[in-house]
Amino acid sequence: MRLRSTKIPRDAVHHPVFSRFYARMSVTADLKAGVAAYRAELLSGVSGRVIEIGAGNGLNFAHYPGSVSEVVAIEPERRLRRLAAAAGLRAEVPVDVVPGTAEALPVKSEAFDVAVASLVLCTVRDLPRALAEIRRVLRPGGELRFFEHTLAPGRTLAVAQRVADRTVWPLLFGGCHTARDTVTAIEAAGFEPVTCRRLRIPERGVQLPTTPCVLGVAHRPFGAD
C-alpha cells in the first residue's frame, strides 16, 4: 500500500469561500489566459508513477500523457478534493485523489518517478518542509515538474508583492504568497539541476502580484538521502 499509517486530518486546509471562487476562476484562466497550454507544457513527456501536490479541482488531469501509469493527487481542501475526484474519473490515466498536506505527504519514501507542483507552492504554510517532503517521496533521479507564482524580477512589482503578502492577499486568496522566490527555494531543498523559464500571466495588460510565474523541472540527485 502506498499510504503511510499516519492519519491525515480531512480538513487540514479549509477555504470554503475561496474554493468556490477558485473553481470558477481557474477554468476561466485556462481558457482565456493561456494557462491550459502551460499545463500541457508542464506535463509533456511525464511517465511512470506521479504524485501531484495540491491538485485543486483537477485541471491538470486531462494533460497527463498515456505514459503515466498512475497519478496520486494530494488535495487538502474538501470542496476542491471532491471536484478533483470527479475530474479524475474523466482522466485517461488512473488518478487516485486523497487528502493530505504538502508538509506531510501520506505516501512512502522514494515511491514516485515524478512530482508535480502546479500553482500550489505559493499557498503551503511551510515551503522548505513541503519541498523536503517532495524530495523524500521521489526516487533518486526523479523529476520535480513545477509551474508556480514567483517573486517578480523588477523592484516595483516585487515590492507590491511583498506588501500584498503582508496584508490581505493571503486572506483573500487561500493563503497565496506571491513574493516567494520559488526557484531559489527548490535549489535550497537539494534539487538539481533546475531548468526553468519565466512567464507573465496574463502576457499583456495590467500586472498583478500573481503575474510573474516560472515553469521548469528539477531532479532529486542520485545518492541523495
C-alpha positions as CSV (number, residue, x, y, z in Angstrom):
1,M,0.0,0.0,0.0
2,R,1.3,3.5,-0.8
3,L,-0.3,5.4,2.1
4,R,1.6,5.7,5.4
5,S,-0.2,4.9,8.6
6,T,-0.2,8.5,9.8
7,K,-3.8,9.7,9.9
8,I,-4.2,12.9,7.9
9,P,-7.0,15.3,9.1
10,R,-9.6,15.5,6.3
11,D,-9.9,19.3,6.7
12,A,-6.3,20.3,7.4
13,V,-7.0,23.1,4.9
14,H,-10.4,24.6,4.7
15,H,-11.2,27.6,2.4
16,P,-15.0,27.3,1.7
17,V,-15.3,30.7,0.0
18,F,-12.0,30.7,-1.9
19,S,-12.5,27.2,-3.1
20,R,-15.7,28.2,-4.9
21,F,-14.0,31.2,-6.4
22,Y,-11.0,29.2,-7.5
23,A,-13.1,26.5,-9.1
24,R,-14.6,29.1,-11.4
25,M,-11.5,31.4,-11.8
26,S,-9.1,28.6,-12.7
27,V,-11.3,27.3,-15.6
28,T,-11.5,30.9,-16.9
29,A,-7.7,31.3,-16.7
30,D,-7.2,28.0,-18.5
31,L,-9.5,29.2,-21.4
32,K,-8.7,32.9,-21.6
33,A,-5.2,33.4,-20.1
34,G,-3.4,30.5,-21.8
35,V,-2.9,28.5,-18.6
36,A,-4.1,25.3,-20.2
37,A,-1.2,25.5,-22.6
38,Y,1.2,25.9,-19.7
39,R,-0.3,22.9,-18.0
40,A,0.3,20.8,-21.2
41,E,3.9,22.0,-21.4
42,L,4.4,21.2,-17.7
43,L,3.3,17.6,-18.2
44,S,4.7,16.9,-21.6
45,G,6.8,13.7,-21.6
46,V,5.9,12.7,-18.0
47,S,5.9,9.0,-17.4
48,G,5.7,6.4,-14.6
49,R,4.2,7.0,-11.2
50,V,3.3,10.6,-10.4
51,I,2.4,12.4,-7.3
52,E,0.6,15.8,-7.8
53,I,0.8,18.2,-4.8
54,G,-2.3,20.3,-4.3
55,A,-4.3,19.1,-7.2
56,G,-7.0,21.7,-6.7
57,N,-10.0,21.0,-8.9
58,G,-8.0,18.6,-11.1
59,L,-7.4,20.7,-14.2
60,N,-4.0,19.1,-14.8
61,F,-5.5,15.6,-15.1
62,A,-6.6,16.0,-18.7
63,H,-3.0,16.8,-19.7
64,Y,-1.3,13.7,-18.4
65,P,0.1,11.5,-21.3
66,G,-0.6,7.8,-21.6
67,S,2.9,7.0,-20.5
68,V,1.8,7.8,-16.9
69,S,0.9,4.6,-15.0
70,E,-0.7,6.3,-12.0
71,V,-1.3,9.7,-10.5
72,V,-1.7,10.1,-6.8
73,A,-3.2,13.5,-6.3
74,I,-3.0,15.2,-2.9
75,E,-5.6,17.8,-2.1
76,P,-6.3,19.1,1.4
77,E,-9.3,21.3,0.7
78,R,-12.7,19.4,0.9
79,R,-14.6,21.1,-1.9
80,L,-11.6,21.1,-4.3
81,R,-10.9,17.5,-3.5
82,R,-14.5,16.5,-4.5
83,L,-14.1,18.4,-7.8
84,A,-10.7,16.7,-8.4
85,A,-12.1,13.3,-7.7
86,A,-14.8,13.9,-10.4
87,A,-12.1,15.2,-12.8
88,G,-10.1,12.0,-12.1
89,L,-12.9,9.8,-13.3
90,R,-12.8,11.6,-16.6
91,A,-9.0,11.3,-17.0
92,E,-7.4,9.0,-19.5
93,V,-4.8,7.8,-16.9
94,P,-5.5,6.3,-13.4
95,V,-6.0,9.0,-10.8
96,D,-6.3,8.5,-7.1
97,V,-7.3,11.7,-5.2
98,V,-6.5,11.6,-1.5
99,P,-6.5,14.1,1.4
100,G,-3.2,15.3,2.8
101,T,-0.9,18.3,3.0
102,A,2.3,19.1,1.2
103,E,4.2,19.3,4.5
104,A,3.2,15.7,5.5
105,L,2.6,13.7,2.3
106,P,0.8,10.4,3.2
107,V,2.9,8.2,0.9
108,K,6.1,6.1,1.2
109,S,9.6,7.4,0.5
110,E,11.1,7.1,-3.0
111,A,7.8,5.8,-4.4
112,F,7.4,8.2,-7.4
113,D,9.1,8.9,-10.6
114,V,7.7,12.4,-10.9
115,A,6.3,15.0,-8.6
116,V,4.1,17.8,-10.0
117,A,3.6,21.2,-8.2
118,S,1.3,23.5,-10.1
119,L,0.2,26.8,-8.6
120,V,0.4,25.4,-5.1
121,L,3.8,26.2,-3.6
122,C,2.7,29.8,-3.0
123,T,0.0,28.5,-0.6
124,V,1.8,26.0,1.5
125,R,2.4,27.0,5.1
126,D,6.0,25.8,5.3
127,L,7.7,25.9,1.9
128,P,11.1,24.3,2.9
129,R,9.2,21.4,4.7
130,A,6.9,20.9,1.7
131,L,9.9,20.7,-0.7
132,A,11.7,18.3,1.7
133,E,8.7,16.1,1.6
134,I,8.6,16.2,-2.2
135,R,12.3,15.2,-2.3
136,R,11.6,12.4,0.2
137,V,8.9,10.7,-1.9
138,L,10.8,11.0,-5.2
139,R,13.1,8.2,-6.2
140,P,16.7,9.2,-6.8
141,G,16.9,10.9,-10.2
142,G,13.1,11.6,-10.1
143,E,11.7,14.8,-11.5
144,L,10.0,17.7,-9.9
145,R,7.9,19.5,-12.5
146,F,6.8,22.9,-11.3
147,F,4.6,25.8,-12.6
148,E,4.4,28.4,-9.9
149,H,3.9,32.1,-9.0
150,T,7.3,33.6,-8.1
151,L,9.0,36.8,-7.0
152,A,9.0,39.5,-9.7
153,P,12.4,40.3,-11.2
154,G,11.6,44.1,-11.2
155,R,11.7,46.1,-8.0
156,T,8.4,47.9,-8.3
157,L,6.2,44.7,-8.7
158,A,8.4,42.8,-6.2
159,V,7.6,45.5,-3.5
160,A,3.9,45.3,-4.4
161,Q,4.0,41.5,-4.0
162,R,5.6,41.8,-0.6
163,V,3.1,44.4,0.6
164,A,0.2,42.2,-0.7
165,D,1.7,39.2,1.1
166,R,1.9,41.0,4.4
167,T,-1.7,42.3,4.2
168,V,-4.9,41.0,2.6
169,W,-3.7,38.8,-0.3
170,P,-3.2,35.5,1.6
171,L,-6.6,36.1,3.4
172,L,-8.5,36.6,0.2
173,F,-6.7,34.0,-2.0
174,G,-6.4,30.8,0.0
175,G,-3.1,31.5,1.7
176,C,-1.3,32.6,-1.6
177,H,2.1,34.3,-1.1
178,T,3.2,35.8,-4.4
179,A,6.6,37.0,-3.4
180,R,8.2,33.6,-2.7
181,D,11.4,33.0,-4.7
182,T,10.4,29.6,-5.9
183,V,13.5,28.6,-7.8
184,T,15.8,29.6,-5.0
185,A,13.7,27.6,-2.6
186,I,13.8,24.5,-4.8
187,E,17.6,24.7,-5.1
188,A,17.9,25.2,-1.4
189,A,15.9,22.0,-0.9
190,G,18.6,20.0,-2.7
191,F,17.1,19.6,-6.2
192,E,19.4,19.9,-9.2
193,P,19.8,21.0,-11.9
194,V,16.9,23.4,-12.1
195,T,15.9,24.3,-15.6
196,C,13.1,26.9,-16.0
197,R,11.7,29.9,-17.8
198,R,9.8,32.9,-16.6
199,L,6.3,33.6,-17.7
200,R,3.8,36.5,-17.5
201,I,0.2,35.6,-16.9
202,P,-1.6,37.3,-18.5
203,E,1.0,38.1,-21.1
204,R,-0.4,41.6,-21.7
205,G,-2.2,44.2,-19.7
206,V,-2.0,45.2,-16.1
207,Q,0.4,43.3,-13.9
208,L,-1.0,41.7,-10.8
209,P,1.0,40.2,-7.9
210,T,0.4,36.8,-9.5
211,T,1.5,37.8,-13.0
212,P,5.2,36.6,-12.6
213,C,5.4,32.8,-12.9
214,V,8.0,30.2,-13.5
215,L,7.8,26.9,-15.3
216,G,10.5,24.3,-15.1
217,V,11.9,21.0,-14.0
218,A,14.4,19.8,-11.4
219,H,15.7,16.5,-10.2
220,R,16.4,14.7,-6.9
221,P,20.1,13.8,-7.2
222,F,21.2,10.2,-7.3
223,G,22.7,9.2,-4.0
224,A,20.6,11.7,-2.0
225,D,19.4,10.8,1.4
